[in-house]
Amino acid sequence: MPEHPTPSTPPPPVLYPPVEPYEQGLLDVGDGNHIHWEVCGNPHGKPALVVHGGPGSGRGPRSRRFFDPERYRVVLFDQRNCGRSTPHASDPATDLRHNTTDRLIGDMERLRTHLGIDRWLLFGGSWGSTLILAYAETHPERVSEIVISSVTTTRRSEIDWLYLGAGRLFPEQWERFRAGVPEPARGAVASSPYDTSAPGAPGGGLPAAYARLTESPDPAVRERATADWCAWEDAVLSQEPDGSPTPFSERPPADRLALVRICAHYFSHGAWLEEGALLRDARRLAGIPGVLIHGRFDLGGPLGTAWELARAWPEARLVVVEDAGHKGSDTQRREVRAALDAFADRPHGGPAR
């Protein structure tokens, strides 16, 4: 008689089931700012902090589902002036002068102390990876492990690629992006992706030009600048099959305006980071195990940065996902979950390093 085929083992679910927070609140971080935070999972589990992207995207509920809720105590927060934090950047009266990388690092420390956490795992991607690295290199004794999906360090060279160099792949869309800046306001904005006449101006000066537009007292100007910025970001991700074709443009209006305002604010200042500092100081991460998960076809943040970081940080393992870009894929999400599962039972208590 013919043998019955052995049924194959189905792959595990990509994410854990949805979970709701059991605790949340607003934390006064000074400068008139309050950041919104939440905690879910096991109150006695391994502490982990989710650091969202953008900058200015706000946290999303799907991030909770990468963690085993039986083994992790998961903390999420909205960075200054976005999500449910106050004041909100969609209000033109909100002053962004106190929204800087150093202050976000301070906010994370205040939140850690407020929640009584000694050390925590850090997880995030895109801009979140920059903030994770900046925090971990400042406070390595407070970090148990790091998992990053879509690695960036927000060097001016990376900003320049995203808002200028990538225009070589999408020249029509980049022309529209540049045309969104009125002639008198262009300043050092490059005339094309091939224009090198504005050295030292990240993205050919486009982030700074858009930062000025999003500060306009005219709501029509702010709305147009927001739409043009989001259309360009969507174009850069347009060749990726995963997710929505318009992940930036389809956000609610207030969240969209806050995102663009904060992004332009950060990128026009190089995130207040010395060029290459996060890679140079990766030695400060010695002893912290990490997993870097990056899509091969990420045009928003090309693979080279993840490769450089893995070479500078011996304890980090780089996983290149062959079917993913910046928006990820099920394969990439499984890699993230596997990395977090592997760290879940690793000791996290005890004194700081």
SULQUIQUI-V987722 format. One record per residue. N is the residue number from 1. NEAR is the number of other C-alpha atoms within 10 Angstrom. D_LAST is the distance of its C-alpha to the last C-alpha in Angstrom with 2 decimals. Layout:
n->[N/N]
near->[NEAR/NEAR]
d_last->[D_LAST/D_LAST]
This chain:
n->[1/2/3/4/5/6/7/8/9/10/11/12/13/14/15/16/17/18/19/20/21/22/23/24/25/26/27/28/29/30/31/32/33/34/35/36/37/38/39/40/41/42/43/44/45/46/47/48/49/50/51/52/53/54/55/56/57/58/59/60/61/62/63/64/65/66/67/68/69/70/71/72/73/74/75/76/77/78/79/80/81/82/83/84/85/86/87/88/89/90/91/92/93/94/95/96/97/98/99/100/101/102/103/104/105/106/107/108/109/110/111/112/113/114/115/116/117/118/119/120/121/122/123/124/125/126/127/128/129/130/131/132/133/134/135/136/137/138/139/140/141/142/143/144/145/146/147/148/149/150/151/152/153/154/155/156/157/158/159/160/161/162/163/164/165/166/167/168/169/170/171/172/173/174/175/176/177/178/179/180/181/182/183/184/185/186/187/188/189/190/191/192/193/194/195/196/197/198/199/200/201/202/203/204/205/206/207/208/209/210/211/212/213/214/215/216/217/218/219/220/221/222/223/224/225/226/227/228/229/230/231/232/233/234/235/236/237/238/239/240/241/242/243/244/245/246/247/248/249/250/251/252/253/254/255/256/257/258/259/260/261/262/263/264/265/266/267/268/269/270/271/272/273/274/275/276/277/278/279/280/281/282/283/284/285/286/287/288/289/290/291/292/293/294/295/296/297/298/299/300/301/302/303/304/305/306/307/308/309/310/311/312/313/314/315/316/317/318/319/320/321/322/323/324/325/326/327/328/329/330/331/332/333/334/335/336/337/338/339/340/341/342/343/344/345/346/347/348/349/350/351/352/353]
near->[3/4/5/6/6/6/6/6/6/6/7/8/10/18/18/15/13/12/14/12/15/11/11/14/14/17/18/16/18/11/11/10/20/22/24/24/20/16/22/20/23/16/16/10/18/25/25/26/23/22/26/25/21/19/26/26/23/23/22/13/11/12/17/26/18/22/25/20/20/13/18/24/21/28/24/24/28/25/30/28/28/28/23/20/22/20/19/22/26/21/13/18/11/13/15/17/8/15/17/18/19/16/16/18/18/14/22/20/17/15/21/18/11/10/11/9/15/17/24/22/24/26/25/23/24/24/23/26/26/25/27/26/24/22/21/23/20/15/15/20/18/21/25/26/26/26/25/26/25/29/29/27/28/26/23/22/16/21/24/22/21/20/25/26/21/18/21/14/13/15/15/11/19/25/15/14/22/25/13/21/20/11/10/6/13/19/16/18/23/21/16/16/21/11/13/13/12/15/12/13/22/27/27/29/23/27/27/23/22/28/22/18/24/27/19/15/11/11/13/11/15/22/18/16/26/25/20/22/28/22/19/23/20/20/22/21/23/16/13/20/14/16/11/13/15/15/15/23/18/14/14/9/14/15/21/23/28/26/27/29/29/25/22/24/24/24/25/23/15/21/24/14/19/12/15/13/13/23/18/13/15/19/14/17/24/14/17/18/18/24/21/24/25/32/26/19/21/22/19/23/24/21/20/13/19/24/17/11/21/20/15/18/21/16/17/21/17/17/19/19/19/13/17/22/25/23/20/23/20/14/15/24/18/17/21/25/21/15/20/22/16/10/21/21/12/11/9/20/13/8/9/12/10]
d_last->[63.70/61.00/57.45/55.53/52.61/49.19/47.62/44.54/41.30/40.75/37.51/35.02/35.29/33.57/31.82/31.29/33.97/33.85/31.90/32.25/29.72/29.79/28.40/28.70/29.30/29.38/26.69/27.90/25.72/28.20/30.86/33.00/30.76/29.76/27.66/28.60/26.05/26.48/24.73/26.21/25.75/24.46/23.24/21.13/19.99/16.83/16.13/17.13/18.33/21.46/21.95/25.68/27.63/30.50/29.42/31.37/31.96/30.58/29.04/31.21/31.58/31.46/27.70/27.30/29.14/26.68/24.58/25.69/26.45/26.18/22.56/21.02/20.79/21.64/21.46/23.84/24.91/27.57/26.55/28.69/32.46/32.70/33.03/33.36/31.54/33.88/35.72/36.48/37.04/40.32/41.80/42.97/42.45/38.66/37.18/34.38/33.59/30.45/29.25/27.00/23.79/21.96/23.36/22.36/18.70/19.27/21.04/18.21/15.96/18.97/19.47/15.98/16.49/20.09/19.36/16.84/14.11/10.42/9.40/12.29/13.94/15.97/19.57/22.45/24.96/27.21/26.36/23.55/21.86/22.19/20.60/17.72/17.07/17.61/15.16/12.36/13.10/13.10/10.03/7.82/4.74/7.67/8.97/9.31/12.46/15.27/19.01/21.48/25.25/27.39/25.19/26.02/24.58/27.57/28.66/32.16/33.39/32.25/33.91/36.93/37.19/37.09/39.61/41.77/41.34/41.50/44.91/46.28/45.86/47.15/49.56/51.69/48.84/47.24/50.62/50.68/47.15/48.20/51.50/49.66/49.13/52.47/53.87/53.57/49.85/48.91/48.12/46.08/46.21/47.13/50.51/49.35/46.34/47.93/48.17/45.97/47.71/44.82/42.00/38.80/39.72/37.33/39.45/42.52/41.88/42.24/39.03/40.09/43.64/42.60/40.30/43.46/45.49/43.10/43.36/47.17/49.04/51.21/49.88/51.87/50.11/46.67/47.67/49.17/46.15/43.88/46.22/46.47/42.72/42.19/45.11/43.51/40.12/42.08/44.07/41.05/40.03/43.66/43.76/41.06/42.63/39.86/40.01/42.31/44.13/43.50/39.95/39.92/43.53/43.72/41.12/42.60/44.01/41.67/38.52/40.02/40.76/37.32/35.70/37.98/37.71/33.93/33.84/36.44/34.70/31.40/33.06/35.54/32.71/30.62/27.96/27.43/25.32/26.20/27.86/25.58/22.46/20.32/21.40/21.15/17.54/16.45/14.83/11.91/11.38/10.86/9.13/10.01/13.36/16.18/19.90/22.33/25.72/28.58/32.33/34.60/37.03/34.81/37.00/35.03/31.94/33.06/31.08/30.60/27.56/25.72/26.89/25.62/22.13/21.98/23.08/20.49/17.49/17.83/15.67/18.03/21.29/24.28/26.94/30.20/32.44/36.06/37.71/35.54/35.42/33.50/34.72/33.42/35.37/35.26/33.90/31.01/30.32/30.39/27.80/25.50/26.15/25.65/22.21/21.17/22.91/21.09/17.64/19.03/18.56/15.18/12.95/11.17/10.75/8.91/6.44/3.80/0.00]
